[in-house]
C-alpha cells in the first residue's frame, strides 16, 4: 500500500472503485502510516482530474457511497485531521450530498 498510495489519482474509475476499499482497510488498521495524507487527498473529486469518463467517483453504488460517507466522517473526526481539513471537509460534503446518478448507466458498460 505504501508504494501504491501516490498512484490513486492515476487509476481508472473502475480501478479506483476496486482498490479504494483496500486503502480504506489499510488506513483503519495502520493508523500511524504516512498514507493518511494521500488517502485524505483522494477522498473527493478533483475538478481538474475527475471529469467526464475520467470521473473516479462515478462507479460507486449507493451502498458504497454510504460507507464512504461514514469513513470520511470518521477520518474527519480523528485527532490530527486539522492538517488535511480542507480535503476532508470537501470529501464529507461530496459523499454526503452527491447522489450517484451514473451508477446504473456506467455499471452496464
C-alpha positions in Angstrom: 0.0 0.0 0.0 2.8 2.4 0.8 4.2 2.0 -2.8 0.7 2.4 -4.4 -0.6 5.4 -2.4 0.6 8.1 -4.8 -1.0 6.1 -7.7 -4.6 6.7 -6.6 -5.2 9.7 -8.8 -3.8 7.8 -11.8 -6.2 4.9 -11.5 -9.1 4.4 -14.0 -12.5 4.9 -12.5 -13.1 1.1 -12.3 -9.7 0.5 -10.8 -10.2 3.3 -8.2 -13.5 1.8 -7.1 -11.8 -1.6 -6.9 -8.7 -0.5 -4.9 -10.1 2.2 -2.7 -11.6 -0.3 -0.2 -8.2 -1.8 0.3 -6.7 1.6 1.1 -9.6 2.3 3.5 -9.0 -1.0 5.3 -5.3 -0.4 5.4 -5.7 3.1 6.9 -8.0 1.7 9.6 -5.5 -1.0 10.6 -2.3 1.2 10.2 -3.3 4.4 11.9 0.2 5.8 12.1 1.0 5.2 8.4 2.2 8.1 6.2 -0.5 7.1 3.7 -3.1 9.1 5.6 -2.5 12.3 3.7 -2.6 10.6 0.3 -5.9 8.9 1.2 -7.4 12.1 2.6 -6.4 14.0 -0.6 -8.1 11.4 -2.8 -11.5 11.1 -1.0 -13.1 13.8 -3.0 -13.2 14.6 -6.7 -10.6 16.9 -8.2 -12.2 19.4 -10.6 -9.2 19.2 -12.9 -9.0 15.4 -12.8 -12.4 13.8 -12.3 -14.3 15.0 -15.4 -16.5 13.0 -17.8 -15.2 9.5 -18.4 -12.3 10.1 -16.0 -14.5 10.6 -13.0 -13.1 8.1 -10.5 -16.3 8.5 -8.3 -18.9 7.6 -11.0 -18.8 3.8 -10.4 -19.7 3.7 -6.7 -23.0 2.2 -5.8 -25.4 3.9 -3.4 -24.3 1.5 -0.6 -20.6 2.1 -1.3 -21.3 5.8 -1.2 -22.9 5.5 2.2 -20.0 3.6 3.6 -17.6 6.1 2.2 -19.6 8.9 3.8 -19.2 7.2 7.1 -15.5 6.6 6.6 -14.8 10.2 5.6 -16.8 11.4 8.7 -14.7 9.2 10.9 -11.5 10.4 9.3 -12.6 14.0 9.8 -13.2 13.4 13.5 -9.7 11.9 14.2 -7.1 13.8 16.2 -4.7 15.4 13.7 -7.3 15.8 11.0 -6.8 19.6 11.0 -3.8 19.1 8.8 -6.0 17.8 6.0 -9.1 19.7 7.0 -9.7 21.3 3.5 -9.6 17.9 1.8 -11.7 16.2 4.4 -14.3 18.9 4.5 -14.7 18.7 0.8 -14.9 14.9 0.9 -17.5 15.0 3.7 -19.7 17.4 1.6 -19.2 15.3 -1.5 -20.0 11.8 -0.1 -23.0 13.0 2.0 -24.6 15.3 -0.6 -23.9 13.8 -4.0 -26.4 11.1 -5.2 -24.9 8.6 -7.5 -26.7 9.4 -10.7 -24.4 7.5 -13.1 -24.1 4.1 -11.3 -26.8 2.3 -13.3 -25.6 3.6 -16.6 -21.9 3.0 -16.0 -22.4 -0.4 -14.5 -23.7 -1.7 -17.8 -20.5 -0.8 -19.6 
